[in-house]
Structures are given as C-alpha cells and as structure tokens.
C-alpha cells in the first residue's frame, strides 16, 4: 500500500492498525517518491517446548547451603 506522507501524518494510528492485521508493508511517499517503508514486525519465535520442562521439579534438602565441617572436607576429596 502506498500512502502520501500528509495522509500518513493524519491517519498514522489507523494505518498502523490496518497494517498489523493485513501484514502488508506501507510505502510512505513524498510527491510520488517512496521516502520510507513501514513493515510489520517478524512473527514471534515459538518457545522451545523443552525449555522450562523441569521447572519446579528440583528440590533441595534442608541445610544444603550450610558450610562444610572439618570432617566433611575429607569426604569431598
């Protein structure tokens, strides 16, 4: 769709909403010469189904973050 810059300035909101439903770029012209092209954003990438599938499944035992004692250091070697 081609639109004169004067028309675009007065009807910008309507034209952008129309573009978002038709996904057709808008060519903005000045005296018949294309000055700018307004394009809709690319489609959003679909979320990876594997990402987050283990969310909420990890549990921690009480005291997991307490400092190690002297006896525990030998066991960790």
C-alpha positions as CSV (number, residue, x, y, z in Angstrom):
1,X,0.0,0.0,0.0
2,X,1.3,3.5,-0.9
3,X,0.3,6.5,1.2
4,X,1.3,10.1,0.8
5,X,3.2,11.5,3.8
6,X,0.5,14.0,4.5
7,X,-2.1,11.3,4.7
8,X,0.2,9.2,6.9
9,X,0.7,12.0,9.3
10,X,-3.1,12.4,9.8
11,X,-4.0,8.8,9.8
12,X,-1.0,7.1,11.3
13,X,-2.8,5.1,14.0
14,X,-5.4,3.7,11.7
15,X,-2.9,2.8,9.1
16,X,-0.6,1.0,11.6
17,X,-3.5,-0.9,13.0
18,X,-4.6,-1.9,9.5
19,X,-1.0,-3.0,8.7
20,X,-0.9,-5.2,11.8
21,X,-4.0,-7.1,10.6
22,X,-3.0,-7.4,6.9
23,X,0.7,-7.7,7.4
24,X,1.2,-5.6,4.3
25,X,4.0,-3.0,4.3
26,X,3.1,0.7,3.9
27,X,5.2,2.7,1.5
28,X,5.2,6.4,2.6
29,X,5.6,8.7,-0.4
30,X,6.5,12.4,-0.9
31,X,5.5,13.8,-4.3
32,X,5.2,10.2,-5.6
33,X,8.7,9.2,-4.5
34,X,8.9,6.5,-1.8
35,X,10.6,8.0,1.2
36,X,10.1,5.2,3.8
37,X,8.7,1.7,4.1
38,X,6.9,0.7,7.3
39,X,6.8,-3.0,7.8
40,X,5.2,-5.2,10.4
41,X,7.5,-6.9,12.9
42,X,8.6,-10.5,12.1
43,X,6.4,-13.2,13.7
44,X,7.4,-14.0,17.3
45,X,9.6,-17.1,17.6
46,X,7.8,-20.0,19.2
47,X,9.0,-21.0,22.6
48,X,11.1,-24.1,22.8
49,X,8.9,-26.8,24.5
50,X,11.9,-28.4,26.1
51,X,12.8,-25.1,27.8
52,X,11.4,-25.0,31.3
53,X,10.0,-28.5,31.2
54,X,11.8,-29.3,34.5
55,X,10.7,-26.1,36.2
56,X,9.5,-26.9,39.8
57,X,11.0,-30.4,39.8
58,X,14.2,-29.6,41.6
59,X,14.2,-29.9,45.4
60,X,16.8,-29.0,48.0
61,X,17.4,-30.8,51.2
62,X,17.4,-28.8,54.4
63,X,20.9,-27.4,55.2
64,X,22.2,-27.8,51.6
65,X,23.8,-24.3,51.8
66,X,25.4,-24.7,55.3
67,X,29.2,-24.5,55.5
68,X,31.1,-27.8,55.4
69,X,32.6,-29.0,58.7
70,X,36.1,-30.3,59.2
71,X,35.1,-33.9,58.7
72,X,33.1,-33.1,55.5
73,X,36.2,-31.7,53.7
74,X,37.9,-35.1,53.8
75,X,34.8,-36.8,52.3
76,X,34.7,-34.2,49.5
77,X,38.3,-35.0,48.3
